[in-house]
């Protein structure tokens, strides 16, 4: 990713704490269920131009074992699973492409050109459409699935870096880093609405429920709740450190925000900020499983697994480069 992109911004917090020195090496016991043992974590290893990775790391949730990485192209920046997790979609920023990976084989099965510097991807609930935010040309590209063919491209705000789609599939929300706004786009018509002001430097947006979305504002160290479907922004919530990612927790009552050197719970109703779980390393993105575990992208070149109920760090897993984004196959939400 280029120095102007979201991933470099996420790694702007100091990244000098050694993993072992922070007490994060090794692992502790965790609850294992048959479902949990099948969960897989995918991490895009391509944070920025200074660390130009070209693979997606594959990690087993149950024991942290790293599988064979998938070569996708220079600067993979964002990931999305199609419903059913049979395919993984990867934006490859330096090559202006969307790449499709079959999860059963770990093989690239398709790629298509999109806009300039694609930096986010989301899939509609019916699995028929992927939406790609193109950081470099301020657009969003529609890609038809499963044939991976490009549809329409529409303008959005300046430097789009994150996309969330409502559960009914009728609206996409695009975080525009440069403009400090969300752009709502009606689906499937792709009609853009007026920009919604949030905080400065929004880097992540997540739809928490039918009634609310949450935006992480990197530059102002704040969160913005946005009422749905009215699209009215609510007063900002101070988070205390530069937030980088959002993931819903099991049950949907709590969102987890990666920020600074830890992850922080925020209630889905009311936006009450809870006590952070310290990690000792920069928290650059987050994905949460249905089994109550978080996987956090570390600016120190590893994925950190956390048990959310106890706040314990279960393990760290080196992934061969700086992870830029992550998804899990039983994620609560993207």
C-alpha positions, 0 to 999 in steps of 0.5 A: 500500500502507498504511504497515503493509504489506510494501512500506512495510517493504521501502522503510524502508531509506534511499532517498537515493542518486542512480542516476547518482551510484551509477554505475548509469545507462546500460548495458553489454553482455550476452549475448543469446539468442533466448529471452532476447530474448523475456523480459519483466519486469513490475513492480507500481508501487504501493509504499505510500500515500505513493506510490500507483501504479496500474499494472504496468510492462512492461520488455523484458529484452534492452534495458530498453525500457519498454512501455505500462504497464497500469492495474490499480487503486490500489496494485498490490502483488504479481504472479504469472504463470500457467503458460505466462505467458499471463496475469498476476495482480495484487493491487490492495491499495487496492481489495481485488481480484485483477486478471487481465491478458492478457500478449499484449495488455496488457489487463485481462481480469478482476477479482474481489474477494478479502479486505482488502488483498491483498498476495501471490498464488501460482498452483498448478503446474497453473494451476487455482488462485490463492491470495491472502494478505489482509494486512488480515484475516489470511486466504487466498482461493482463486480458481479459474482461468481463470474468476477466481471466488472459492472458499473463504477460510481464516484464516492468521496475522497480516498475511500478506505472502508465499505459496510453493507446493511444486512438487508443488502439495500445500502452500502456505506463508504468511509472517505478518509480525505473528506471525513465523510460517509458516502451512502450508496443505494443498492442495487441502483448504485445511486449515491446519496449526500455525504454524511459528516463524521470525524477526521480521517475515517478508516473503518465503518461497520453496520452493528444493527438495523438501527446503527452503524459505527465509524472509526475516525483515525485522526480525531481518535473518536467513533461516530455512531450513525443512525439507520436508516435516517443516516443521521450522525450522532455526537462523537465518542472519544476512544483515547487512541487512534482507532483502526478497525471495528468488529462486532462481538458475539451476540451483537451487543458489543463492538470491538475497536482496535486502537493504539496498543489494544482493543476496546469494547463499545456497546452497540446501544448507546456507544458506551466505551468499556475497559480496553484489553492491552496487547502491548503491540500496535493494533492495526485491524481486528476480526472476531469469531462467533466463539468469542475470540479476536484476531488482531493485526499487529504492526509488529508483523504478527496476528494476535489471538485474544479471548474476549471473555477473559481478556487473555492473549492466547497466542501470537502468530508470525505471518511473514510480513505486516498484516494489513487486514484480516477475516475469519471464516465464522466472523460475526460481521465483516 
